[in-house]
Amino acid sequence: MIEQRDLVLVTVPFTDTPIPLYAIAQLKSVALEAGWSCATIDFNNEFLTKIVNHRHGTALTDWFYHEKYHPGIEKFVMDMIHNMSDRIIANKPKVVGISLFTYACQIATKYLCLAIRRKDPTIKIVIGGSGCFDNVLGESVYVDAMHQMNLIDHHFTGDAELAFYDYLKGKHDIIGMDESKWKELSNKDIAEIPFANFDDYNWDLYKNPVIPMTASRGCVRRCKFCSDIAHWKMFSFRTGQHIFDEMLHQKEKYNISHFSFTDALINGNVKEFRSLCGLLSEYNHTNKDDKISWESQFIFRPQNQFKENEWELLAGSNPTELYTGIESLDPDVRHDMGKKFNQDDLNFNLEMSLRHNIHIYGMMIVGYPTEDEHSIQVAKDWLSDHTHFQPILEFSFGGTMAILPGTYLDNNREEYGLEVYGPPWQMWSSTKSGSTPEKRLKWWQDLSNHAKELGYEIGSAHENESVIHILSSMDHTQDTKAYRNDRALDVQNYKDFHDQLKRLKDEPIQLQ
């Protein structure tokens, strides 16, 4: 028999990650501190493998990203919505909280809310997370529509730990609830948030169990393409000691020794990062048969800011993967982006990684507004000349450059001659550089193929594959009006599916 809970916090598909999603575990600890009983369910990871491995997996992925109808997906989607809603309602909660990590969670959330409303309209529904919003400023047609359709009672903007606590304590005038403005958390605030609670997580769902953690909010860089700096105006961080204390706490509680940081960068505060690396290195030296390991996003710094001896300390802390925004192999392009390392710094950081056998996942942008054929050739030459880094260097070439709403590039279109006609936000051209979607798609193909032929490992993601598929199939001589019309027609073809979903027959669910 399922124990009754005041609150049920859930994730929904589709977030393409093998790692447990963090937000609901963090919010559970907040709820417990507020005196609420709480259950968490990571539906995203429960259904992720079923979606990807389904015989209609590509069509299902397209539905989550774009709500496009495809024959053969109805039963899976219906069963999934029934399964999630029935298991939530079985807890008899007062409130359901849904965390949307990316915009690809919006479609499943909409239908899940519809199901909950029809099965038990007494349950309050709240949503939050970056996936709720059209842009980093907290504006969202999606959220407005969810309110208008009475599918949600409240939504939270930004880092919601404190606002959510106030909501659970019965407060009403809350900064960050049902409005675009929100209160950024200070160093003191994030240090006082209780450690995340993963008691409800089924670790058997994950191929390699890992504890997610957040050590900081925001970023110390001001890259022109990035939406994080528009979302977080300041950089807040925890001390190395505080992070280490939580790692020991979670390791002892769940018997898991590997950690994945959700930060935009783990080494934003060099002093505290050194402290953390020192604490972990000392622990691992003392516990050689039970080491702690970790992975995170990481910035390459100029070599005078993080020297050889510090790389040795970093190696002792046992990082398994550093996700690094190299972004471009042309130093001129990288300089315009706002990256703070030159070609010598790039090579130094990679040499240190190679010496200490630290794997680097190089995240790349293809088609920055100042990039041209010469830039692509510079990148190809670098790849050809640095194959000795292949043992530790993997690349992801993304889905071509997107001009994200709220970023420096979006707010300074005239400076770069940008004409943006998305979504998708990869649909833009530049009157100054002559960059077009067709050119960028060709560059993406050329760079990817060149790197593969040289023997580099190339990573990929379902979202990037989806974007590339759209760009490959669209007529870029037109704006995206035709794309939107195609989606509208698909929604019209959806009528039977919508009607079927609204009926929501209560029957046993067998996932296919």
N, C-alpha and C positions, 0 to 999 in steps of 0.2 A: 504494500500500500504506500502511495506517495505521500510524504509529509506535506502538510499545508504550509505555504510560504507567503509572506506578505508581498514579496517582490521576486520577479523572475527576470533575469538579465540574459539576453541572447545575442549572438551574432547570426548573420544570415549570409548565404552565398551571394556574390561570388568574389572572393578574394583569393588570388592565386598564390597561396603560400602554404608550405608544409608546417609552419610554425603556429602554435596556438595563438589566437588573437588575444591581446593583452587587456583591452579596455574594460571588459566586463569583470575580469578578475580584480582589477584595481577598484572598480566601482562597488564590487561586493564588499571589499574591506571598508569602504566608506559607508555603505548601508549598514553593516554590522555595528559600526561605531555610532551610527544614528539610532540604533535600537531596533532595526528591522530584520526579520528573518529573510533569508535570500537564497535563491538557487541560480546557478549559471549554467547555460548550455551553449557550447560552441558548435552551433549547427553548421557553420561554414565548413569546418573540418570534417564533420560527420558526412556531409554530402559532396565534398570536393572530389574525392576519388571516384565516387559513383558518377558524377557529372563528366569528368574527364575521360573515364573509361567506358562510358555509355556508348552504345552503337550509334546514337545520334549526338555524340559529345560536342561536335563542332556546332551543330544547330542549337544545342542547349546553351553553349557559351555565347552564341550570338544573341540568344534571347535575354540572357542576363545583362549583357552589355548594351543592347539596343532595343530590346523588347520586340524583336522581329519574329513574326510567326513562321514556323516550319512544321510541315507534317511530321507526325510521329513523336512529338515531344509532350503532347497534352497529358498523357497518363503519368509520366514521370513528374511533371510539374504539379499536377493535381495531387498526386500521392505525397509529394514533398510538402506542399502547403498544408494538407490535412495532418500529416505527421507532426510538423512543427506546432501548429495551432493546438492540436489535441494534447500534446505533451506539455505545452505551456499551461493550458486551462486545467489540466489534471492537478496542478499545484494549488489551484484556487487562489490565485494572487489578487491583491488589490491593484497592483501596478505591474505592467510589463515594460521593460526598457529594452530597446533595440539599438544596437551599435552598428553604424554604417561606416566601415573603414574606407571604402571607395565608392564612387558613383555607381559601380557595378553591383552594389547592394540595394540600389533603389527599387528595382523591379520586384525582387522577392519580398522586400519590406512592404511594398504597396499591397500585394496580394495576401501576405500574412496578416496585415492589419485588417483587411477586409474580412478575412476568415475569423479572426478573433472577435471583431465587432458583431458579426452575424451569429456566432456561437455563444458569446457571453458579453453583451453590451455594457455590463456593469464594470468591466475591467478598464482601468485607465491605461492609456498607451502613450509612452514618451519615447522620443528618438533623439539621437545625437551622433556626433562623429563627422569627420571631414566629408564623408560620402553623401551627406545630406544636401550639400550646397553646390550651387553653380559656380561660385568663385570664392576666393579666400576672404572676401569681405563679409561673408555670412549671408549673402543674398541668394535666394533660391526659389525658382518657379516651382520646383518639386515640393518643397516644404509648404509653400503657400497653397498649392493644390491639395496636399494632404490635410491641411487644416480645413480648407473649404469643403472637402468631401467628408469631413468629420471622421477621418481615419486615425487621427492622433489628437491627443489632448494638449501636449506641450512638446516643444523641441528645445534642445540645448545647443548653444554655439560655443566653439572654442574648448579650452581645457575646462571640463565641467565638474571636476571633483568637488570643489567648494560650493558651486551652485547647486549641484545635485544633493549634497548634504543638506543645504538650506531647504530645498524642496521637500526632502523626506522629513525634515523637522517641522513642516507645516507653514513655512514662510511663503509669501506670495510675491512681494516686490523684489525679484531676484535678478541681478545683473547677469546676463547670459542666458536667460530663459525667455523664449518667445520674442527675441530681439536680436539684432545683428551685433550689437556691442557686447563685449564680455571682458572680464577682468583677467589680465595675464597674471600668472602665479610668480611670486618672488622666490628667491632662494629659500627663505624661511618657510614659505607656503609648501613648496614641494618636499622639503625635509620633514614636514609634519604630517604629510599624508601617510596613512598606515600602509605597511607592506601589502602587496597584492595577495589575494586569497584564491588559490587554485584547487580548493578542496573538492569541487564538483567535476573537475576536468577528468576525462577518461584518457589516460596517457597511452592506452593501447591503440588509440586512433592515429597516433603520430609515429611515423616510421623511425624517426630519431628524436625521442622526447627532449625537449628543450624548454627552459624557463625564460619567457620574455621579461624584459625589464626596461624601465625608462630612467636614465641618469640625468637628462637635461631637457630643456624645452628651448626651441629656437635655434639660431645658428649665428656664428661669429662672422661668417662671410656675407657678402651682399651681391650674389650672382644675379645677373640681370634677367635670367630666364626662370628664376626660382620663385615659387609661390610661398615658400615657408617664411621669407622675410616680410612678406605682406601680411601674413597671418600672425606671426610672432614679431613684435617690434623690438623685443629685448631678448637677451640670452640669459636663461636661468639654469642653475646647475646645483647638483648635490656634491658633497665632499667625497673624496675617494674613500674615506673611512666609512661613511654612511652607505655608500654603494656596496662596499665589501661586506659590511654587516648584514645587508639584505641577502647577498649571495650565500653567505653561510647559513642564514635563517632558512632560506628556501631549499638549499641543498639538504639540510638536516631534516626538514619537514617532508620533502617529496622524494628524497634519494635520487635527485637528478643533478648532475655536475656540470652540464653545459648550459650557457646563458646566451640569449640573443637580445641585444640592445635595440630599442625602437628609435633611438635618437637620430636626428639629422646628422650628428657627428658625435663620436665618443670623446674626441680629443679637443673639444672647444676651449676648455680651460686646461692649459698645459700643466700647470702646477698640480691640480687635482688628478689629472690623468696619470702623471708620474707617480703620485701617491698611490693610486689604485694599482698601477702596474707593480709597484714595489711590494704592496701587501699581497697581491696574488702570486708574485714571484717567490716571496718568502714562504707562503703557504704551500705552493707546489714543490718547492725544494724540500720542505719538511714532510710532505705527503706524496712521495713519488709514485705510490701505487693508487692514489685516489686524487688525482689532480683536478682542478677546476679549469674549464676551458670556456671560451666566449667568442662571439662574432659581433660585428657592428659596422655601421657606416663610419668612415674615417677620412679625414682630409690629409692630403700630402702638404706638408709645410716646407718652407725653405730650409735647407739643410743646416743653417745656423740656428734655427729654432728647435730642432729635434735632432740631436747628434748621434754619432755611432754608439756611444755608451748607453744612450737612452733607447736605441733600438734593441740593444742587448737586454735591457730591462723589460722592454715590451715583449720580446721573445719569451722571456721567463714567465710572463703572465699567461702564456699559452693561448694566443688567439688562433682560431682555425680559419677565419675568413675575415678580410677587411674589404668592405664594399666602398670603393673610392671613386668619386666623381672626377675622372680624368677629363672627360667630356670632349676634348679635341686634342689631336696630336700635332696641330699647327699652333705654335706658341703665340702668334699674332691673334688668332681667333680666341684662344684661351685667355689672353690678356684682356680683350674686349669684354668677354663674359664676366670678368671680375675674379677669376681664379688667381691665386696669389703665389703660384710657383712657376718657374721658368723651365726650360728644357733640361738644364743641368740638375735642377731640383727633382724633376721627374725621374731622371736616370738614377740619381742618388737614392731616392726612396725605393725604387725597384731593385737596385743593387743590394740595399739593406734587407729587403724582403727576400731576395734570392739567397743571401748569405744565411739568413735565419729560417729559411723554409716557411715563410708566412705567405699564404695564398692571397692574392689580390684579385678582386672582381672589379675590373675596370668598367665603370658605367660611362657610356659614350652618347653624345648628341650628334646626329648627322643632319647638317643643314642649318646651322646657326646663321642668322641674317647676313653676317659678313663673310661667310664661307663661300668659296667658289671652286672652280676646277683646280686651281693651283693648290688650295688648301687640301683637297682630296689627294692630290699627288704627294704633298708633303707627308700626309698620314700614311699613304702606301709605302713611301720610302722609309719612314720610321719603322713600320711593321717589318719590312724586309731586312732592316739593319739591326734589329733587336730581337731576333728569334731566340737568343740565349735566355730571354726571360720567360719563355714558354712554360718551364716547369712550375712556375708560381703565378703566371698571369693569364687570366681569362677575361674575355671582353663580352660586353653586351652592347649592341649598337642600337638598341631602342627601336622606336617606331617612327623615326624622323622627328625633326624639331616641331614642337607645339608652342604656340604663343598663348600662354595660359592667362586667363583674365586676372587682373590685379597685379601682374608682374611689372617690372621696370619696362620690359619690351612692349608690353601691351599699353602702358601709360605713356610711352614715348615713340609711338608708331611713326611719326613724321621724321624723327631722327634717322630711322632706318628705312624709310620709304615703304612701310608695311601696309599692305591691304589684306585684312583678315576677313575671311568669309566662311569661317566654320560656325558651328561645330560640324565635324571634328576639328579641333584647333590646330591640326596639322595642315589645314587648308588655308594657305596664305601665299602671297607673293611679295617681292620687294622690287620697287621701281629703281632702287639705287644699285643693288647687287645683281639684279636679274634672276634671283632665286625663285623657282616655281616648284609646285608639288612634284611635277614630272622629273625635274632635275634632281630633287632631293631623294626621290624614290630610286632613281638610277644610281646616285652616289651611295645610298644605303646598300644596294645590291652589289655594287662594285667593291666597296670596302669589306662587306661581309664575306664575299666570295674570295677576295684577295687574302684576307686573314685566314680563312679556312684552308686555302691552298697552301699557305705557308706553314700550317700545322697548329695554329692557335686554337684553343678551346673557345667556342662561342656559345654563350648562354642565350636563352630565349624565354619569353613569357607569353601566356595566352593573350594578354591585353595587347602586346606589341604585334603579335601575329594577326589579331583582329584588325588593328589599325592598318597594317600593311595590306591586308585583304581589301579593306574599304578603299584605300588609296589606289590600289591596283585596278579596281573595278570601276572607279568613278571617272567621268569625263571632266577633266580639270579645266577645260576651256569654258565651262559653265560654273556658276556659283553653286552653293549647296542646296539651292531651292529644290532641285530635282531629287536630291537625296532625302530631303525632308518630306517631299511628296510621296516618295517610295515608302517611307516609314508610315505616313498617314494611310496609304492604301493597305499596307500590311495590317495596321490596326483595324481597318474596316473588315478585313478578312478574318479578324479575330473574334467577330461577334459571337459565334457559337461557343468559342472557348470562354469568353467572358461570361456568357449565360450559364455555362456548365459550372464555372467556378463559383458563381453567385449562389447556386443551389446548395453546394457544399453538403452533400449527403454524408451522414455520419455512418461510416462503415469501416471495418478493419483495413488498415493500410499495409500493403505489401509493396515495398520498394523494388522496382525492377532493375 
